[in-house]
């Protein structure tokens, strides 16, 4: 899967090799290329890409549970599979609570926090001391969020505060982080590999280079 046209660091090379060695199935459906990865350690990852733009729409993970069985699917990119609910049975979380989701665009990691009506000057973004987590705060102390960028962690890349950008529209805070060259190079390699995979519009099949 490596290509000398796109130089990558050791951790990136390891991640690409892990993707290469995984068992993969592929499906083209509803305008998306859907790829399912099963890794040697039993972990599973599903990704969905827009066929027109090649943008990542969904990424979910399922890892083995502590007792050896399959765990629950966890969403890394895209909307959650099921609505969020309070712990008490029968209590549905208020629709006015802030809702945090990741929805990337071509050259940026991007997150949206819906139901935040405060003006743009209310928000600030910073990094934690290790430069591995983004911290979002409001001056009125109504919202606080700390999160990582798993893509950067997998490649061992530190975050830079000057790559974070905030915008606000329609009661939604939009947080963007410029993708570094290492990420863009890997994404380009993967898209070239994905386009070589044999896929079906009727059901899953092994994805192998044509």
C-alpha positions as CSV (number, residue, x, y, z in Angstrom):
1,X,0.0,0.0,0.0
2,X,3.0,2.3,0.4
3,X,3.9,4.6,-2.4
4,X,7.3,6.5,-2.6
5,X,5.4,9.4,-4.1
6,X,3.9,10.0,-0.6
7,X,6.6,9.9,2.1
8,X,5.3,9.0,5.5
9,X,6.6,8.6,9.0
10,X,7.0,5.3,10.8
11,X,3.8,5.4,12.7
12,X,1.9,6.3,9.6
13,X,3.6,3.4,7.8
14,X,2.5,1.1,10.6
15,X,-1.1,2.3,10.4
16,X,-1.2,1.8,6.6
17,X,0.3,-1.7,7.0
18,X,-2.4,-2.5,9.6
19,X,-5.1,-1.4,7.1
20,X,-3.5,-3.4,4.3
21,X,-3.4,-6.6,6.4
22,X,-7.0,-6.3,7.6
23,X,-9.7,-8.4,6.1
24,X,-11.9,-6.1,4.0
25,X,-15.3,-6.1,2.5
26,X,-16.7,-3.4,0.3
27,X,-20.1,-2.1,-0.8
28,X,-21.2,0.7,-3.0
29,X,-24.7,1.9,-1.9
30,X,-26.7,5.1,-1.6
31,X,-24.0,7.2,-3.2
32,X,-21.3,5.9,-0.7
33,X,-18.4,3.5,-0.8
34,X,-18.7,1.5,2.4
35,X,-15.7,-0.4,3.7
36,X,-15.6,-2.9,6.6
37,X,-12.2,-3.7,8.1
38,X,-11.5,-6.7,10.5
39,X,-8.1,-6.4,12.1
40,X,-5.9,-9.3,13.4
41,X,-6.7,-8.3,17.0
42,X,-10.4,-8.8,16.4
43,X,-11.2,-5.1,16.2
44,X,-13.6,-3.9,13.5
45,X,-13.8,-0.5,11.7
46,X,-16.4,0.7,9.2
47,X,-15.9,3.7,6.9
48,X,-18.3,5.4,4.5
49,X,-17.1,7.8,1.8
50,X,-19.1,10.0,-0.5
51,X,-18.6,8.7,-4.0
52,X,-18.6,12.2,-5.5
53,X,-16.3,14.0,-3.2
54,X,-14.4,11.1,-1.6
55,X,-15.0,12.8,1.8
56,X,-15.2,10.6,4.9
57,X,-18.8,10.6,6.1
58,X,-18.8,7.9,8.8
59,X,-16.2,6.0,10.8
60,X,-17.2,3.5,13.5
61,X,-15.2,1.1,15.7
62,X,-16.1,-2.1,17.5
63,X,-13.5,-3.7,19.7
64,X,-13.6,-6.9,21.7
65,X,-15.1,-6.5,25.2
66,X,-13.3,-7.3,28.4
67,X,-14.9,-10.8,28.5
68,X,-13.9,-11.5,25.0
69,X,-17.2,-10.9,23.2
70,X,-17.9,-8.2,20.7
71,X,-18.2,-4.7,22.2
72,X,-20.6,-1.9,21.1
73,X,-20.0,0.2,18.0
74,X,-18.5,3.5,18.8
75,X,-18.8,6.5,16.4
76,X,-15.6,8.4,15.6
77,X,-16.9,10.4,12.6
78,X,-20.6,11.0,11.8
79,X,-23.8,10.9,13.7
80,X,-24.3,8.4,16.6
81,X,-26.1,5.2,15.7
82,X,-28.8,5.6,18.3
83,X,-30.2,8.7,20.1
84,X,-28.5,9.6,23.3
85,X,-30.5,8.8,26.4
86,X,-30.4,9.5,30.1
87,X,-29.5,6.7,32.5
88,X,-32.9,6.6,34.0
89,X,-35.3,4.5,32.0
90,X,-37.9,6.5,30.2
91,X,-36.0,9.8,30.4
92,X,-35.0,11.1,27.0
93,X,-32.3,13.7,26.9
94,X,-33.5,17.2,26.2
95,X,-33.4,18.2,22.6
96,X,-32.0,21.6,23.6
97,X,-28.8,20.2,25.1
98,X,-25.6,20.7,23.1
99,X,-24.9,17.9,20.6
100,X,-21.3,17.3,19.6
101,X,-20.6,15.5,16.3
102,X,-17.6,15.2,14.0
103,X,-18.1,15.8,10.2
104,X,-14.9,16.3,8.3
105,X,-14.4,18.2,5.0
106,X,-11.7,17.6,2.4
107,X,-8.8,19.4,4.0
108,X,-10.0,19.9,7.5
109,X,-11.1,17.9,10.5
110,X,-14.4,19.5,11.6
111,X,-16.8,19.3,14.5
112,X,-20.2,20.8,15.1
113,X,-21.8,21.6,18.4
114,X,-25.5,22.2,17.9
115,X,-27.8,24.1,20.3
116,X,-25.2,26.7,21.3
117,X,-26.9,30.1,20.8
118,X,-24.1,32.3,22.2
119,X,-22.2,34.8,19.9
120,X,-18.8,33.8,18.5
121,X,-16.9,36.0,21.0
122,X,-18.2,33.7,23.8
123,X,-16.0,30.8,22.7
124,X,-12.3,30.0,23.0
125,X,-10.2,27.1,21.9
126,X,-6.9,25.9,23.4
127,X,-4.8,22.7,23.8
128,X,-4.1,20.8,26.9
129,X,-0.5,20.6,28.3
130,X,0.3,17.6,26.3
131,X,-0.9,19.2,23.0
132,X,-3.0,16.1,22.3
133,X,-6.5,17.4,23.2
134,X,-8.5,20.4,22.1
135,X,-10.4,22.3,24.8
136,X,-13.5,24.4,24.0
137,X,-14.8,26.8,26.6
138,X,-17.3,29.6,26.9
139,X,-16.8,32.8,28.9
140,X,-20.3,32.3,30.5
141,X,-19.3,28.8,31.6
142,X,-22.3,27.3,29.8
143,X,-20.2,24.8,27.7
144,X,-16.9,22.9,28.1
145,X,-15.6,20.2,25.9
146,X,-12.2,18.3,25.7
147,X,-11.6,16.0,22.8
148,X,-8.8,14.3,20.8
149,X,-8.2,13.8,17.1
150,X,-7.7,10.0,16.8
151,X,-6.3,10.4,13.3
152,X,-3.5,12.6,14.7
153,X,-2.9,10.2,17.6
154,X,-2.5,7.2,15.3
155,X,0.3,9.0,13.5
156,X,1.9,10.3,16.7
157,X,1.4,13.9,15.6
158,X,1.1,16.8,18.1
159,X,-1.6,19.4,17.7
160,X,-0.9,23.0,17.0
161,X,-3.1,25.8,18.4
162,X,-2.8,28.0,15.3
163,X,-4.5,25.4,13.2
164,X,-7.8,25.6,15.2
165,X,-10.5,27.8,13.8
166,X,-13.9,28.7,15.3
167,X,-17.1,29.8,13.5
168,X,-20.7,30.2,14.6
169,X,-23.9,30.1,12.6
170,X,-27.5,29.0,13.2
171,X,-26.9,28.2,16.9
172,X,-24.1,25.9,15.9
173,X,-20.4,26.2,16.8
174,X,-18.1,24.9,14.1
175,X,-14.6,23.9,15.1
176,X,-12.1,23.2,12.3
177,X,-8.5,21.9,12.4
178,X,-6.4,22.1,9.3
179,X,-5.2,18.6,8.3
180,X,-1.4,18.4,8.2
181,X,0.4,17.2,5.1
182,X,1.0,13.7,6.7
183,X,-2.7,13.2,7.0
184,X,-3.5,14.4,3.5
185,X,-0.8,12.2,2.0
186,X,-2.2,9.1,3.7
187,X,-5.8,10.0,2.7
188,X,-4.7,10.3,-0.9
189,X,-3.0,6.9,-0.8
190,X,-6.0,5.3,0.7
191,X,-8.4,6.8,-1.9
192,X,-6.2,5.4,-4.7
193,X,-6.3,2.0,-3.1
194,X,-10.0,2.1,-2.5
195,X,-10.7,2.9,-6.1
196,X,-8.8,-0.3,-7.1
197,X,-11.1,-2.4,-4.9
198,X,-13.8,-4.5,-6.5
199,X,-17.1,-3.6,-5.0
200,X,-20.7,-4.6,-5.4
201,X,-24.0,-2.6,-5.2
202,X,-25.9,-5.7,-4.1
203,X,-24.0,-7.0,-1.1
204,X,-20.6,-7.3,0.5
205,X,-17.7,-9.1,-1.2
206,X,-14.0,-9.3,-0.7
207,X,-12.2,-6.1,-1.8
208,X,-9.2,-7.0,-3.8
209,X,-7.1,-4.9,-6.2
210,X,-8.4,-5.3,-9.7
